[in-house]
Amino acid sequence: MCMSEPHVGTDVLGMSSKAVLKGDHYEITGRKMWITNGLIAPGVLGDVFLVYAKTGDRLSSFLVEKGTPGFEKGQKINDKCGMRASTTAELVFEQARVPVKNRLGEEGDSMMHMMRNLELERVTLAAMSLGIGMRCIQVMCRYANERHAFGKPLRDFGQIQRYVARSYASWKAARSYVYDTARRMDLEKPGNRLDSDGVKLVATSMAKEVADNAMQVLGGYGYVGEYQVERLWRDAKLLEIGGGTLEAHEKNITKDLSRSWEQVVG
């Protein structure tokens, strides 16, 4: 989903990519950044992309395939803190020739498409956070059972118990929220933003905190790759940024609640 640009992240309406109708095709010009699977290997483009661009002053979306004239790979993003198995890239469109039939829906409809896609993505990232949290709890519990200090297993120390217990309770609460939100989502239309943002806000913060707790329980072993929690800690950080930042979720939730608080509590 090609939305972000080098100078535009959360402010998607500030994108500058344009699609100009030229008879039976559009010419798309612009640059997209931080595109997941933009390159599936160094120098190798992915196969098909959902590209957002402005037609006039409104957003439209297009399916753009590898090999489209004017569509080129940009830089592969290297040295990422986490999620290193997921390739990320810049994509470049220089009057890329895209057939009219590759436009999704009508011209100018895609703000609604984008919001719906983001709702789905945010619930998915919240679910990913549950996986990170669960793995970290498993690792820290196993380590606290096996590792001894001062003649006792680590699980007998109150400081360790606090990390384990609070991690489990936070994970369980986030899990309930994720499952409930996923169950209630209407996949046929947008309008799920309040809880798709809320569940990502809660679950991604939980994942990073639980990963941090696990690293603390493991001490020096948590800081190296053998026990995996340092990788999970790095991966969790991206979930607080990708698909919308925590700050964007807080803004959206407050805005939505100010409009319809009575309906929410009712």
C-alpha positions as CSV (number, residue, x, y, z in Angstrom):
1,M,0.0,0.0,0.0
2,C,1.9,3.0,-1.3
3,M,0.8,5.9,0.9
4,S,3.8,7.5,2.7
5,E,6.1,9.8,0.9
6,P,9.6,11.1,1.7
7,H,8.2,14.3,3.2
8,V,4.7,12.9,4.3
9,G,3.9,10.3,6.8
10,T,0.9,10.7,9.1
11,D,-0.3,13.7,7.1
12,V,-1.5,11.7,4.1
13,L,-3.5,14.5,2.6
14,G,-0.2,16.3,2.2
15,M,1.0,13.8,-0.4
16,S,2.3,15.3,-3.6
17,S,2.0,12.3,-6.0
18,K,-0.3,13.1,-8.9
19,A,-2.2,11.1,-11.5
20,V,-3.1,13.0,-14.7
21,L,-5.6,11.5,-17.1
22,K,-4.3,11.1,-20.6
23,G,-6.9,9.4,-22.8
24,D,-7.0,5.7,-21.9
25,H,-4.3,5.9,-19.2
26,Y,-3.0,8.0,-16.3
27,E,0.5,9.3,-15.8
28,I,1.5,9.0,-12.2
29,T,4.4,11.1,-11.0
30,G,5.8,11.1,-7.4
31,R,7.8,9.2,-4.9
32,K,6.7,6.7,-2.2
33,M,8.7,5.9,0.9
34,W,8.8,3.1,3.6
35,I,6.9,0.7,1.3
36,T,6.8,-2.8,2.8
37,N,7.9,-5.4,0.2
38,G,8.6,-2.6,-2.3
39,L,11.7,-4.6,-3.0
40,I,11.3,-8.4,-2.3
41,A,15.1,-8.7,-2.7
42,P,18.0,-6.3,-3.3
43,G,17.2,-4.7,-6.7
44,V,14.1,-6.8,-7.3
45,L,10.7,-5.0,-7.3
46,G,7.5,-6.6,-5.9
47,D,4.9,-7.6,-8.4
48,V,1.9,-5.4,-7.8
49,F,1.2,-2.2,-5.7
50,L,-1.8,-0.2,-4.5
51,V,-0.7,3.4,-5.2
52,Y,-2.5,6.5,-3.9
53,A,-2.2,9.7,-5.9
54,K,-4.0,12.9,-6.2
55,T,-6.4,13.4,-9.2
56,G,-7.0,17.1,-8.9
57,D,-7.4,17.8,-5.2
58,R,-8.8,14.4,-4.2
59,L,-7.2,11.0,-3.8
60,S,-7.6,8.1,-6.2
61,S,-6.0,4.6,-6.0
62,F,-4.4,2.5,-8.8
63,L,-3.0,-1.0,-9.2
64,V,0.5,-0.6,-10.6
65,E,2.4,-3.6,-11.8
66,K,6.1,-4.3,-12.0
67,G,7.2,-3.4,-15.5
68,T,5.0,-0.4,-15.9
69,P,6.8,2.2,-18.0
70,G,8.0,5.0,-15.8
71,F,7.8,3.0,-12.6
72,E,11.2,2.3,-11.0
73,K,12.7,1.0,-7.8
74,G,14.3,3.6,-5.5
75,Q,16.6,2.9,-2.6
76,K,16.2,-0.2,-0.4
77,I,16.0,1.0,3.3
78,N,18.9,-0.6,5.1
79,D,20.1,-0.7,8.8
80,K,16.6,-0.8,10.2
81,C,16.4,-1.1,14.0
82,G,13.9,-4.0,13.8
83,M,11.7,-5.9,11.3
84,R,14.8,-6.7,9.3
85,A,13.3,-9.7,7.5
86,S,10.7,-7.3,6.0
87,T,12.2,-5.4,3.1
88,T,11.3,-1.7,2.9
89,A,11.9,0.5,-0.1
90,E,11.4,3.8,-1.9
91,L,9.5,3.7,-5.2
92,V,9.7,6.3,-8.0
93,F,7.1,7.2,-10.5
94,E,8.1,9.4,-13.4
95,Q,5.0,9.7,-15.6
96,A,4.3,6.1,-15.0
97,R,1.7,5.0,-17.6
98,V,-1.2,3.2,-15.8
99,P,-4.3,2.1,-17.7
100,V,-7.6,3.6,-16.7
101,K,-8.9,0.1,-16.0
102,N,-6.3,-0.1,-13.2
103,R,-8.0,2.6,-11.2
104,L,-9.9,1.3,-8.2
105,G,-13.4,2.7,-7.9
106,E,-14.2,6.2,-9.1
107,E,-11.8,9.2,-9.3
108,G,-11.6,10.9,-5.9
109,D,-13.1,8.0,-3.9
110,S,-9.9,6.8,-2.3
111,M,-9.8,8.7,0.9
112,M,-12.5,6.3,2.1
113,H,-10.5,3.3,0.7
114,M,-7.5,4.4,2.6
115,M,-9.3,4.8,5.9
116,R,-10.8,1.4,5.6
117,N,-7.4,-0.2,4.7
118,L,-5.8,1.6,7.7
119,E,-8.5,0.3,10.0
120,L,-7.7,-3.3,8.9
121,E,-4.0,-2.7,9.1
122,R,-4.1,-1.3,12.6
123,V,-6.0,-4.3,14.0
124,T,-3.5,-6.6,12.2
125,L,-0.6,-4.7,13.9
126,A,-2.3,-5.0,17.2
127,A,-2.5,-8.8,16.7
128,M,1.2,-8.9,15.8
129,S,1.8,-7.2,19.1
130,L,0.0,-10.0,20.9
131,G,2.4,-12.5,19.3
132,I,5.4,-10.5,20.5
133,G,4.0,-10.1,24.0
134,M,3.2,-13.8,24.3
135,R,6.6,-14.9,23.1
136,C,8.3,-12.6,25.6
137,I,6.2,-13.9,28.5
138,Q,7.1,-17.5,27.5
139,V,10.8,-16.7,27.4
140,M,10.9,-14.7,30.7
141,C,8.9,-17.4,32.6
142,R,11.2,-20.2,31.4
143,Y,14.3,-18.2,32.3
144,A,12.9,-17.3,35.7
145,N,12.3,-21.0,36.4
146,E,15.7,-22.2,35.2
147,R,18.0,-19.4,36.4
148,H,19.0,-19.4,40.1
149,A,20.5,-16.6,42.2
150,F,21.4,-16.6,45.9
151,G,20.3,-20.2,46.1
152,K,16.8,-19.6,44.7
153,P,15.1,-19.5,41.3
154,L,14.5,-16.0,40.0
155,R,10.8,-16.6,40.1
156,D,10.9,-16.4,43.9
157,F,12.1,-12.8,43.9
158,G,9.5,-10.1,44.2
159,Q,11.2,-7.8,41.6
160,I,11.0,-10.6,39.0
161,Q,7.4,-11.5,40.0
162,R,6.4,-7.9,39.3
163,Y,7.7,-8.0,35.7
164,V,6.1,-11.4,35.0
165,A,2.7,-10.8,36.6
166,R,2.2,-7.3,35.1
167,S,3.4,-8.5,31.7
168,Y,0.8,-11.3,31.7
169,A,-2.0,-9.1,33.0
170,S,-1.3,-6.4,30.4
171,W,-1.0,-9.0,27.6
172,K,-4.3,-10.6,28.6
173,A,-6.2,-7.3,28.7
174,A,-4.8,-6.3,25.3
175,R,-5.7,-9.7,23.9
176,S,-9.4,-9.3,25.0
177,Y,-9.5,-5.8,23.4
178,V,-8.0,-7.1,20.1
179,Y,-10.3,-10.1,19.8
180,D,-13.4,-8.0,20.7
181,T,-12.5,-5.3,18.1
182,A,-11.8,-7.9,15.4
183,R,-15.1,-9.6,16.1
184,R,-17.1,-6.4,15.8
185,M,-15.4,-4.9,12.8
186,D,-17.7,-4.5,9.7
187,L,-15.4,-5.4,6.8
188,E,-17.9,-4.0,4.3
189,K,-17.5,-0.4,5.2
190,P,-15.3,2.1,7.1
191,G,-16.3,3.6,10.4
192,N,-14.3,1.4,12.7
193,R,-11.6,3.9,13.5
194,L,-12.3,4.5,17.2
195,D,-11.4,1.0,18.2
196,S,-9.0,0.1,15.4
197,D,-6.9,3.1,16.6
198,G,-7.6,2.3,20.3
199,V,-6.6,-1.3,20.1
200,K,-3.4,-0.5,18.3
201,L,-2.6,2.2,20.8
202,V,-3.0,-0.3,23.7
203,A,-1.5,-3.4,22.1
204,T,1.6,-1.9,20.6
205,S,2.5,-0.1,23.8
206,M,1.9,-3.4,25.7
207,A,4.2,-5.3,23.3
208,K,7.1,-2.9,23.8
209,E,6.7,-2.8,27.5
210,V,6.5,-6.6,27.9
211,A,9.6,-7.0,25.7
212,D,11.4,-4.5,27.9
213,N,10.3,-6.4,31.0
214,A,11.6,-9.7,29.5
215,M,14.9,-8.1,28.7
216,Q,15.2,-6.9,32.3
217,V,14.4,-10.3,33.7
218,L,17.0,-11.9,31.5
219,G,19.6,-9.3,32.3
220,G,22.7,-9.5,30.1
221,Y,21.3,-12.6,28.3
222,G,18.3,-10.5,27.3
223,Y,20.6,-8.0,25.6
224,V,22.0,-10.6,23.2
225,G,20.4,-12.5,20.4
226,E,20.4,-16.0,21.9
227,Y,17.1,-15.6,23.8
228,Q,15.4,-13.5,21.0
229,V,13.9,-10.9,23.3
230,E,16.3,-8.2,22.1
231,R,14.9,-8.8,18.5
232,L,11.3,-8.7,19.8
233,W,12.0,-5.5,21.6
234,R,13.4,-3.9,18.4
235,D,10.5,-5.3,16.3
236,A,7.9,-4.0,18.8
237,K,9.1,-0.4,18.4
238,L,8.1,-0.2,14.8
239,L,4.5,-1.2,15.7
240,E,4.2,2.1,17.6
241,I,5.1,4.0,14.4
242,G,3.9,2.0,11.3
243,G,0.3,2.1,10.3
244,G,-0.1,5.4,12.2
245,T,1.8,6.7,15.1
246,L,0.6,6.6,18.7
247,E,0.2,10.3,18.6
248,A,-2.1,10.0,15.5
249,H,-4.2,7.4,17.3
250,E,-4.6,9.7,20.4
251,K,-5.7,12.6,18.1
252,N,-8.2,10.4,16.2
253,I,-9.7,8.8,19.4
254,T,-10.2,12.2,21.0
255,K,-11.8,13.6,17.9
256,D,-14.2,10.7,17.5
257,L,-15.2,10.7,21.2
258,S,-15.9,14.4,21.1
259,R,-18.4,13.8,18.3
260,S,-20.2,10.7,19.6
261,W,-19.4,10.1,23.3
262,E,-23.0,9.4,24.1
263,Q,-23.2,6.7,21.5
264,V,-20.0,5.1,22.7
265,V,-21.1,4.8,26.4
266,G,-24.6,3.8,25.3
